[in-house]
Amino acid sequence: MAQRSNPGDGKTGRAACNNPTFLAGRIVLIEGMKSNLIRPITILSALLVTATGLLAAAPGAAVGTGPSFKGPLGLQLYSLREQFKKDVPGTFNVVRDLGFHDVELAGTYGKTPEEFKALLAANGLKGVAGHFGFERFRDDPEGVAKEAKALGLEYAGLAWVPHTGPFTEATAHETAKVFNHAGEVLAKQGIKFYYHNHGYEFEPHGDGTLFDLLVAETKPEFVSFQMDVMWTVFPGQDPVKLMKKYGPRWALMHVKDLKKGVATGSLSGGTDTKNDVVVGTGQVDWPALLRASKQAGVKYYFIEDESPSVLEQLPQTLKFLEQVKF
């Protein structure tokens, strides 16, 4: 399974993660310890659970859900990419202890699909969806379907279409063809294909954008979409209006907020990871969006937090979603 990519060193997105230098960087060290010592992730996991009071939650309560928001809610494992690169089993402990059951994948960190699925199961986790590289869907959709089945996934998709300069109409046409073919191949194996928007697709086109063109030229029976909320707001789009516009085409959502004060309107598909903030503290009108997504019939929600403070922010995001009213 491919890592996700997006241009820009030190920026939230995908291509940076295909860069070996990036993959080796930004290891978070525990203050006061020598640079070559890392606090065991399992200890940090226990502290997180205790500090956030998750252990006191009502038995059987689904994590991050409450009177209004019912989920189902999972975690995009890319959020903990730095931790997974150091300790795969230990990071699964973190995910489990935070209370998640459903997860979305973005790589298997050197494990075979079978090994990764076994680790998920050992921690009470279920891989629902996963991101793969565009080239694999273009060149070998059968191979993607095989791997997705081995991982036990229901959905297989991608979050970045390689392009140089602005995303163009010609690229959008070709991309739609790849999506339709891949979606048809995957459907024969019982896997649903989806595309996760990343901001660059909102180039103006006619009366709308190139994202509108992608939706129009892809077949609903083979291609669904995942709204990444931050990557909808950052390029200056209204996620509530977009959710209502395409309704059932939205199968999945990345629950993700953009820091207040950050300028919107950029179609670069990249911004500083520190602009990922606790859900409910940023620019998104979550009650309105969650109401619209419920009406649209979104099947799965996944928190994705790419910030360096992810371990501190995740419990706060869960608390917000448990309490939000709409």
Order of alpha helices (4+ residues) and beta strands (2+ residues): beta-alpha-alpha-beta-alpha-alpha-beta-alpha-beta-alpha-alpha-beta-alpha-beta-beta-beta-alpha-beta-alpha-alpha-beta-beta-beta-beta-alpha-beta-alpha
